[in-house]
Amino acid sequence: MRNIRKTRGAVWSALVAVALSALAATPLRAEEEASPALAVEALYRVDLIGPVQGGVSRRGSVLDNLDLVADLDLGRTIGWSGATIHGYLLSNNGQVPNDRAGTLQGVDNIEVARQGVRLYELWLQAPVGDDTTVLVGLYDLNSEFYASDAAGLLIAPPFGIGSELAATGPNGPSIFPSTAIALRVNHDFPSGYVRAAVLNARAGVPGDPDGTDLSFGDGALMIAEAGTHGSTRFAVGLWRYSDRQDDILAVNLAGQPLKRLAAGGYVLGEASLFGDEAGDGPWARGFVRIGVSDGDTSPFRGGWQAGVVIDRLLPGRPDSQASIGVQQGVLSSNMRAILASGGADSARAESGFEVTFSDRLTPRIRIQPDLQVIFDAGGDRRADPVVIIGARLSIDLIP
């Protein structure tokens, strides 16, 4: 019955996507041209992915993701120059491929534990002076923090945000698929930036069972990042929770988890390797990231990711892209002890690499085959390598 409901949800999302695509062809586009202050985007993605070697079971999974995004320029509407209202509706349905792959970090960045429609983001951003902006509302911290543009084509979740941060918090941090109320300040310099945010430690949005937490009863997540602009980019970030979090292993005499300081940091870099963004030939960029955490409140002590993306890979195919990435989630000693107590030969880390290619079939449809190999899946040395094959179909619903 559960699979039937998921399948029905995927079908409904597909029908909504088709309807939006049809509406976008004429009336909505005409409205946008009449109201240029409002920018609307709609992207529908459907993935077929699953293990062909190793894993828990060798079956494919179908899952989808519908993004509806709107940005209203308040300067053009009410004269508030530089201010923007941003809204983001998210719908996810389908199956959970990691149940079949059996990894700790996941294999698909649109997989969710709970299917449905969510109000993913809703924030107001306004300028304070010439170089500073303030943002308040439901906000995805990974849209600006711990983010690498050169890793954007890769599908495996660790390339989105380091697992040592993604696995924290009472309900996860404010990232996909559930965000939290946040206040973010950003200041730009001629060659760099510094930004900081305070976010509700408990993520939750309209569409989740408990909705949005307004009490801040679990404290706050504080994060800051400073970095450079340009084709060669470097950034460093620090984060911590205001309230102590549960130790994932240690307990007191009453059997309750001990409370620990949850904190960490990361560094990242991106650089152009060859070619030029504005040129006609191939353009390659590389990235590398390293993150660490306290290791008591998360299954991961740290991790790293690195890779390359090449745009305009094929002659005469300006939208062709290819990317390769390698990653490793280093397990905390607590997590290794938990795995060992369950009979696993606990590994130091779960590692993997990914190779993917993307190109447009039509101006609005993109296809992306994907290959992943995961080593020590689930943190078990005895696990066979898991080979994942998938394909993503992306449709721009509004031209």
N, C-alpha and C positions, 0 to 999 in steps of 0.2 A: 504493500500500500504506500509506503514511504517513497519508493521509486516511481510509482504512478503519479503521486503528487508533484514530485520534482519534474517529471516529464511534462505534465500539464503546465507547470510554471514556465518551463522553457518554451513550450508552444505558445503560451500567451505572450511572452516577451517577444517572440519572433513576429507574432501578429501585430503587436504594438509597433515594432520596428518597421514593418511593411507599411502600416498606416501612416506613420510619421514620414516615411520616405515619400509616400504619395502626396501628403499634404505639403511637404517641402517643395514640391515641383513648381507650384504656382502661387497659391494665396499667401503662404508664409513668407516666401521669398519677396513677394511684392510688398508685404508689410515691413520686412526688414529694410528694403530700399527706401520706404517712406519714413522709417524711424531708425536712422543709422546709429543712434545712441545705444540701441539694444543689439547686442551680438548673441546669437543663439547657435549652439552646436549640439549635434546628436550623433553618437557613435554606437553602433551595435557590433558586438564581437561574440562569436561562437567558437568554442574549442572542442576538438575531438582529440583526446590524449589518454595515454595509458601505458603500462609496462608491457614490454614484449620479452623481457628476460628478468628474472628475479622478482622481487616484490612479494606482496601477499597473494595477489591473484593477477592473472594476465588477461585482463579485460579492459576495453576502452571505456572512457567516460565522456559524456557530452555535458557541457556547461556553457552558460552564456552570461553576458554582461551588457547592460544598456546604460549609457551615460547621457544625461540631458543637462546641458550646462548653459546658463544665461548670465551675461554681464551687462549691467546697466551703467552707462557713463553719466554720473550726476552732474558733470560740468555742462553737458549738452542739454540736460533736461531741466535742472533747477539752478544752474549757474555755480554749483559747488565744484570749482575747478580741481581736477585731479582725484576726485572721490569716485568710488565704484562700489556698487552692490553686486555681489556674486552669489548665485544660487546653483546648486548641483544636486540633481536627483539621480539616484543609483538604483538599478534593479538587477538582481542576480538570481538565477535559477539553475537547475540541473544537478548533476551529481558531484561527488567529492573524490577526485582521482587520487588524492593522497591516501585514502583508505586502502586503495589497491597497491599503491607504491610503497607505503610503509616507511616514509622518511620522517625526520624530525622537523625539517625546514620547509617542506612542501615542494610541489613541482609546477604549480600553476598559479600565477598572480591574480587570477579572477575567481579562484575558489573561495567559497565562504562556508562557514560551519552552519549558518542559518540563512536559508533562502528568503527572498522577499524584496520589497521596495523600501528604500530609506531616503530620508532627506540628508544627504551626505555632507554637504557644506552649505552654509548660509552666513556670509560675513559682509561687513562694511569696512572698506579701507579708505582712509583719508590722509592727505598730506599734512605735515606739521613743518612749516618752513619749506625750503627748496629741496632738501635732500633726505628728509625723514618722512616715513609713513607709519601710521598706526592702524592696526587691523583688529577687529573684535567680532566674535561670532563662532559658529561651528567651523572648524579649520583643521585640515590635514597637515600635520607638521612635516610630513615627508614631501610635501609639495615644495618646500624651501630648505628644510634641514636634512642633512645626511643624504642628499640627492645628487646623482650623477647623470647628466644628460646623455653621456656616451654609453651608459648602461641601459638606456630606455627601451631598446628593442628586445632585450632578453626577457624570457617568460618566467624563469625560476624566481620565486619570491626573495631569496637572499640578495639579488641584485637590485631590489627596490630599496630596502633598508636593512641594516645589519640585524641578524637574528638576535644578538645579545640585547638590543633595544626593543625589537619587535615582540619579544616574549615577556616583557615586563608589564607591571600594572595589574590592578584587580580585574580589569576586563580588557587588557591590552592597552597600549598607548593610543593616542589620537591619530590613527592611520587607517587605511583601508581594512575592513569595510565600515568601521564605525569611528566617528570623530568625537571631539569634545569641545566644550566652550573654551575659548582661548583669547588671550590678549597678546598680540605680537607687535614689536617695534623694530623697524628696519632703518638703518642709516647708510647711505651710499657715500663713498669717497671717490675721488677721480679714478683710482686704480683698485678699489676694493669696497668692502661692505662689512658691517657688523650688524647682527640681528639677534634678538632674544625673544622668548615667548614663555608665558605662564599658561598652562593648560590644566583643566580638570583631570585629576589622576584617573578617574573612572570614565572611560569612553562610553558613549551611548547617544543615539540619535532617534528622532521620530521614525518609527518603523521597527526599532528593537523592542523586545518585550517590556523593558523598564523605561523606555524612552530616554530623554535627556536628564541627567542628574544636575540639578541646580544648587544642591546643598554644599558641594565640595567637601562632603563628609569624609572622603578618603584622601584629602589633601590635594596637592598640585604636583604636576610634573613641570620642572623648569629646565629650559634648554637654551643654549646660546651658541652661535657660530660666527666666526670671522673668516673672511677669505678674500681672494683677489678676483678681479674681472679679467676677461680677455680669453684668447685662444688657449693660453696656458693658465690653468686655474689651480689654486691650492686653497684648502680650507681646513680648519680645525674646529671641533665642536665638543662641548661638555654638557652633560645632563645629570639630573638627580631628582628624586622624589622628596617632597617636603616631609611626608610621613614615612616612618619605617615600614617596610614591607615584610610579608611572611617569608621566612626561610623555607626553601622547598624541601628540606630534609630535617633539620634540627628542631626539636620540640622541648618544652619545659617539663617539669615534673607532672603537670596536669595534662600533658599530651597535646598542648596547644603549640602551634608554630612559634618559634622565636622570631622576634622582630629585628630586622637588619636594615642598615643604610643601603639603599638602592641607588647606584650612581655609575657613571661611565663616561667614556669619551671616544672620539674618533678623529681620524685625519683622512683626507681624500685629495686626490689630484687628478687632473685631466689635462691632456695636451694633444695638439694636432701633430700627427706623425708624418703625413705627407699629403700633398694636394692642397686645395683651397676651397673654403666654403662657397665662395662666389664663382668658382671655376666650372669647367665643363667635365673634367675627368674625375677619376676616383678621389675621394677625400676620406682619409682615415684618422680616427681619433682613438686614443687609449685612455684608460682610467685604472686607478688602483685605490682601494680603501682598506683601512684597518680600524677595527673597533675593539674596545675592551669594556668589561663591566665588573661589578663587585664579585660576581660568581656565586653568591649565596642565594639571591632571590630570583635567579633565572637559570634555565638549563644550560645556558651558554656563558662561558667565561670571556669569550670574544670571538673574533672571526675576521676573515679578509676576503676580498673579491678583487678580481682584476680582469681586464678584457680589452677588446678592440672592436670598433664598429667601422664599417666602410660604406659610405654613401656613393651612389652612382657607380656601383660595382661593374655593371655590364654596359658596354658601349651601346648607345642608343636607347638605354633604359634609365632615364633620370631618377626614377623612383625606386630603383633596385637597391637593396641594402643587405648586408650580411654582418653577423656579429658572432664572436666567440668569447666565452667567459669561463673563468675558473673561480671556484669559491670553496671556502671551508668554514664550518661552524665548529669552533673549539668548545668542547663540553666542559662544564664546571665539574669540580671534584664531587659536589653533591649529586649532580646528575649521574655521574659515573657510578656512584655508590648505589643510587636507586636502580640503575640498570643491572648492576651486578646482583643486587638482592632479588631481582626477578629472573636470574639465571642467564643473563646475557654476558658475553665476554666483552666488557665495555671498552669501546675504542676511545682514543684521545679526541677524535673529531669525526664529524660527518662531512664528506667532501664530494664535490661534483664538478662536472664541466658541461657546457651547453654550446651547441652550434645551431644557428638559426639563419634563415634567409627570408626576405620579404620583398614583394614587388606588387605593383598594381595590375590587376586584370583589366579594369576599366577605371575611368577617373574617380569613381566612388567605391570601388571594391578592391581590397587588398588581400592577398593570400600569403600565409607564413608557415611553411613547414618547420619543424623543430625537433632536435635530438638532444637528449640529456642522458648522462651516465652518472649514477650516484654510487659512491663507495662507502662502505660501513653504514649502510642505511639503518636508521633507527638507533645509531650509536653502537651497533653490534659488529665486532670484528668478523664473526662467522657468517654474516649475511653476504650472499652473493651480490655482485654488482647489479644494480637495477638499471636497465636500459629503458628509457622512456622515449616514445615516438609520439609526436602530436602534430596538429595543424590548426592554425587560427585563421578564421575568415572575419575580416573587418569591413564594415559598411558605413560610409559617411552618409547619414540620412538627410542632411541638409547641405546642398551644394554650396 
